Amino acid sequence: MSALLEAIAEKQRRDHDLAVDSNRVVATAGATEALLLTLLTTAKAGEKVVIPTPVWPQYRLQVTK
């Protein structure tokens, strides 16, 4: 897994001139999982979350469950 995270960090450095440390890279199975993990680590229960439209139905479910 560390080889994947380093490859992602290197791509960001090469393609976008971003200084990315592979220790700060997370690989997920897709956007839905990435958004759920982001919500779980940044939003607290009861906080309001803005969901832009059009929206994939899963996004609303992640916020309401």
VMD Tcl script that draws the C-alpha trace (Angstrom):
set ca {
  {0.00 0.00 0.00}
  {2.86 2.40 0.73}
  {4.03 2.10 -2.90}
  {0.58 3.23 -4.06}
  {0.52 6.20 -1.68}
  {4.02 7.25 -2.75}
  {3.04 6.96 -6.42}
  {0.02 9.20 -5.81}
  {2.18 11.76 -3.98}
  {4.77 11.68 -6.76}
  {2.10 12.21 -9.43}
  {0.83 15.27 -7.57}
  {4.38 16.63 -7.35}
  {5.10 15.94 -11.02}
  {1.78 16.93 -12.62}
  {0.64 19.73 -10.33}
  {3.84 20.99 -8.68}
  {2.41 20.22 -5.23}
  {4.60 19.23 -2.30}
  {2.70 16.16 -1.10}
  {3.97 13.85 1.63}
  {2.88 10.25 1.03}
  {2.13 9.98 4.77}
  {-0.72 12.45 4.18}
  {-2.23 10.58 1.20}
  {-5.30 8.36 1.55}
  {-6.41 5.90 -1.12}
  {-10.10 4.97 -1.21}
  {-12.26 2.66 -3.31}
  {-14.02 5.66 -4.87}
  {-15.46 9.12 -4.42}
  {-18.36 8.01 -2.22}
  {-16.00 6.43 0.30}
  {-13.67 9.43 0.16}
  {-16.54 11.84 0.85}
  {-17.87 9.69 3.70}
  {-14.43 9.54 5.35}
  {-14.11 13.31 4.94}
  {-17.48 13.86 6.58}
  {-16.67 11.50 9.44}
  {-13.43 13.33 10.19}
  {-14.59 16.93 9.79}
  {-18.31 17.23 10.59}
  {-19.78 16.78 14.04}
  {-23.24 15.36 14.77}
  {-25.87 18.05 14.39}
  {-23.78 20.34 12.17}
  {-25.23 21.56 8.90}
  {-23.70 20.23 5.69}
  {-24.18 21.90 2.31}
  {-24.94 19.46 -0.51}
  {-24.78 21.04 -3.97}
  {-27.16 19.91 -6.70}
  {-27.42 17.97 -8.89}
  {-26.39 15.33 -6.39}
  {-25.71 11.61 -6.32}
  {-28.33 10.05 -3.96}
  {-25.66 8.48 -1.74}
  {-24.40 11.88 -0.64}
  {-27.67 12.76 1.09}
  {-27.72 9.36 2.78}
  {-24.20 9.91 4.14}
  {-25.27 13.14 5.79}
  {-28.57 11.91 7.22}
  {-27.45 8.56 8.65}
}
mol new
graphics top color blue
foreach p $ca { graphics top sphere $p radius 0.5 }
foreach p [lrange $ca 0 end-1] q [lrange $ca 1 end] { graphics top cylinder $p $q radius 0.2 }
display resetview
